[in-house]
Amino acid sequence: MNYTKEKEIDGVLQRDFAIEVGGETVPCVIWLPKDASGSRTLIVMGHGGSQHKKTPGIRSRAVEYAQRFGWATIAADAPGHGDRITREEAERMAQEVGARVRGEAAGPAFDSDRMKQMAERGQKAVVEWKAMLDAVQALDEVGNDKGVGYWGVSMGTAFGVPFVAAEPRIDCAIFGLAGLREGANYMQEAAASITIPVEFVFQWEDAVAPREAGIALFNAFASKEKSMHINPGGHLDIPDFERDAWTAFLCRHLARD
């Protein structure tokens, strides 16, 4: 684990670091309270398609969690995203994803080739995120005796569901903006093995994740405690108040003496 950059944001340290997994460098970031010492609650966040580890929604909540609760938050650039691709590739991906979000993409948004690629990247992300979690929990200022939560919507759910299914250290998870699709049996199998508390956020007019697919994924979770928050609007229209719901959910399940 090598620190590559450090920045202070309103009393919160944002530290870039890198880990080596399978012969590949994985860029990661951790947010911690300044002068943090001792173990603390940890949140793992997975970004959406065409985004990156420090996308504004992740960064702002990571800073808030450090300031309000003293938590640590970590994120990594998923395979084929962020600092792992060129700026030109990132711009082209953003245009393609934007077209799908607006319902303007020509042809099926998720054909068999795309589903196969997503599955392969998802399995790669699982291995990388487990290694990231290992590295961070070895730090004295994080430790491994506090609760661990997961948040990730859209691609953060597509990759996050297999990750959470494979990671017993996760105590609760927030998913959303994704669903079960033909050819994605791995998602259904992973969801069926998840029994921790789950909160699921969904947009009723989502052009990327049809409502039937989202409801099917929610139904697939084996969790005894699970709730689905459905709001009107498209893929990018999650209401601001859901942010408060996420915070309340994490606090409820990660509070430990």
C-alpha positions in Angstrom: 0.0 0.0 0.0 1.7 3.2 -1.2 0.4 6.7 -0.5 0.7 8.8 -3.6 -1.0 12.1 -2.6 -2.6 13.8 0.4 -5.0 16.7 0.7 -6.9 18.3 3.6 -10.5 19.2 3.1 -12.1 21.0 6.1 -10.4 18.9 8.7 -10.5 15.7 6.7 -7.5 14.0 5.1 -8.0 12.7 1.6 -5.2 10.2 0.9 -4.6 8.7 -2.5 -2.9 5.3 -2.4 -2.3 2.3 -4.7 -2.3 -1.4 -4.2 -1.0 -4.1 -6.5 -3.5 -6.9 -7.4 -2.8 -9.5 -10.0 0.1 -7.6 -11.4 -2.0 -4.5 -11.9 -1.9 -1.2 -10.0 -5.3 -0.2 -8.5 -5.7 3.5 -7.6 -7.6 4.0 -4.3 -8.5 6.7 -1.9 -9.3 7.0 1.8 -10.9 9.8 3.7 -10.1 10.1 7.5 -10.5 12.7 10.2 -7.3 14.7 10.5 -5.0 13.3 13.2 -7.2 10.2 13.4 -6.0 7.5 15.8 -7.5 4.2 16.9 -10.0 2.0 15.1 -13.2 3.3 13.5 -16.3 2.5 11.3 -15.4 2.0 7.7 -17.5 2.7 4.6 -16.7 1.1 1.2 -18.1 3.0 -1.8 -18.5 1.8 -5.4 -18.8 4.5 -8.1 -21.1 4.4 -11.1 -20.3 3.7 -14.7 -18.1 6.3 -16.4 -17.3 7.8 -12.9 -14.3 7.4 -10.7 -13.2 7.0 -7.1 -13.5 10.7 -6.2 -16.7 11.5 -8.0 -18.4 14.4 -6.2 -21.2 12.4 -4.6 -18.7 10.0 -3.0 -16.3 12.7 -2.0 -18.9 14.9 -0.3 -20.4 12.1 1.7 -17.0 10.7 2.7 -16.0 14.2 4.1 -19.3 14.5 5.9 -19.0 11.0 7.5 -15.5 11.8 8.7 -16.6 15.2 10.1 -19.8 14.1 11.8 -19.0 10.6 12.9 -15.3 10.1 12.7 -15.7 7.3 10.1 -13.3 6.3 7.3 -14.4 5.9 3.7 -12.6 4.1 0.9 -13.1 3.8 -2.8 -11.2 2.5 -5.8 -11.2 3.2 -9.5 -13.1 0.2 -10.9 -11.6 -1.8 -13.8 -11.7 0.3 -17.0 -12.4 3.6 -15.1 -10.8 6.6 -13.5 -7.0 6.8 -13.5 -6.9 3.3 -15.2 -7.9 4.8 -18.6 -7.0 7.8 -20.7 -8.9 11.1 -20.5 -10.1 10.5 -24.1 -11.4 7.0 -23.1 -13.2 8.5 -20.1 -14.9 11.2 -22.2 -16.0 8.6 -24.8 -17.4 6.4 -22.0 -19.2 9.3 -20.4 -20.9 10.2 -23.7 -22.0 6.5 -24.2 -23.3 6.2 -20.7 -25.1 9.6 -21.0 -26.9 8.4 -24.1 -28.1 5.3 -22.3 -29.2 7.3 -19.3 -31.3 9.6 -21.6 -32.7 6.6 -23.5 -30.9 7.7 -26.7 -28.6 4.7 -27.1 -29.0 2.9 -30.4 -29.8 -0.8 -30.0 -30.0 -2.7 -26.7 -28.2 -1.0 -23.9 -27.1 -4.3 -22.4 -26.5 -7.0 -25.1 -24.8 -10.4 -24.3 -21.3 -9.1 -25.0 -21.8 -6.1 -22.7 -23.2 -8.4 -20.0 -20.2 -10.7 -20.3 -17.8 -7.8 -20.1 -19.6 -6.4 -17.0 -19.4 -9.8 -15.3 -15.7 -10.1 -16.0 -15.0 -6.6 -14.7 -17.3 -7.2 -11.7 -15.3 -10.3 -10.7 -12.1 -8.4 -11.1 -13.5 -5.6 -8.9 -14.4 -8.1 -6.2 -10.8 -9.3 -5.9 -9.5 -5.7 -5.9 -11.9 -4.4 -3.4 -11.2 -7.3 -1.0 -7.5 -6.5 -1.3 -8.2 -2.8 -0.7 -10.3 -3.7 2.4 -7.4 -5.9 3.7 -4.9 -3.1 3.2 -7.0 -0.4 4.9 -8.0 -2.5 7.9 -4.3 -3.1 8.6 -3.9 0.6 9.4 -3.8 1.5 13.0 -6.2 4.4 12.4 -8.9 2.1 10.9 -8.5 -1.4 12.3 -10.8 -4.4 11.9 -12.9 -4.3 15.1 -15.6 -1.8 14.0 -18.5 -2.1 11.6 -18.1 -2.0 7.8 -20.8 -0.7 5.4 -21.1 -0.7 1.6 -22.7 1.9 -0.6 -22.9 1.7 -4.4 -25.6 2.4 -7.0 -25.8 1.7 -10.7 -22.5 0.0 -11.6 -21.7 0.3 -7.9 -24.5 -2.2 -7.4 -23.6 -4.4 -10.5 -20.1 -4.8 -9.0 -21.2 -4.3 -5.3 -23.6 -7.2 -5.1 -21.0 -9.9 -6.0 -18.5 -8.1 -3.7 -20.8 -8.0 -0.7 -21.9 -11.6 -1.3 -18.2 -12.6 -1.2 -17.2 -10.4 1.7 -18.3 -11.5 5.2 -16.8 -8.3 6.8 -19.7 -6.1 5.3 -22.4 -5.5 7.9 -25.0 -3.7 5.8 -25.3 -2.4 2.2 -27.0 0.2 0.2 -27.7 -0.6 -3.4 -29.8 0.7 -6.3 -30.3 1.8 -9.9 -29.6 -1.7 -11.2 -31.5 -4.9 -11.7 -31.5 -8.5 -12.8 -31.1 -9.0 -16.6 -31.1 -12.0 -18.9 -27.6 -13.5 -18.9 -26.7 -12.1 -15.5 -27.4 -15.2 -13.4 -24.3 -14.4 -11.3 -26.2 -11.4 -9.9 -29.2 -13.4 -8.9 -27.0 -16.0 -7.2 -25.0 -13.4 -5.4 -28.1 -11.5 -4.2 -29.7 -14.7 -3.0 -26.6 -15.2 -0.7 -26.8 -11.8 0.9 -28.6 -11.8 4.3 -27.3 -8.6 5.9 -29.6 -5.5 6.1 -30.1 -3.9 2.6 -31.5 -0.6 1.5 -32.4 -0.3 -2.2 -33.1 3.0 -4.0 -34.8 3.0 -7.4 -36.1 5.4 -10.0 -39.4 4.5 -11.6 -38.7 5.9 -15.0 -35.1 4.7 -15.2 -34.0 4.2 -18.8 -30.9 2.1 -17.8 -32.5 -0.2 -15.2 -36.1 -1.1 -16.1 -38.4 -1.2 -13.1 -39.2 -4.9 -13.5 -35.4 -5.7 -13.3 -34.9 -3.5 -10.2 -37.9 -5.1 -8.4 -36.5 -8.6 -9.3 -33.1 -7.8 -7.9 -34.7 -6.5 -4.7 -36.8 -9.6 -4.4 -33.7 -11.8 -4.9 -31.9 -10.5 -1.7 -32.3 -13.1 1.1 -32.1 -10.3 3.8 -34.7 -10.5 6.5 -34.4 -6.7 6.8 -34.6 -4.9 3.5 -36.4 -1.9 2.2 -36.9 -0.4 -1.3 -37.2 3.4 -1.8 -38.9 4.1 -5.1 -39.0 7.6 -6.5 -40.3 9.1 -9.7 -37.8 10.2 -12.4 -34.9 8.9 -14.4 -31.5 7.4 -13.6 -29.9 10.6 -12.4 -32.9 11.9 -10.5 -32.4 10.4 -7.0 -33.9 13.0 -4.6 -31.5 14.7 -2.2 -33.4 13.4 0.8 -32.3 9.9 0.1 -28.8 11.0 1.2 -30.2 11.5 4.7 -31.9 8.1 4.5 -28.6 6.5 3.6 -26.9 8.1 6.6 -29.6 7.0 9.0 -29.4 3.5 7.6 -25.6 3.3 8.1 -25.8 4.8 11.6 -28.5 2.3 12.6 -26.5 -0.7 11.6 -23.0 0.4 12.3 -23.3 1.9 15.8 -21.1 -0.1 18.1 -19.8 0.5 21.6 
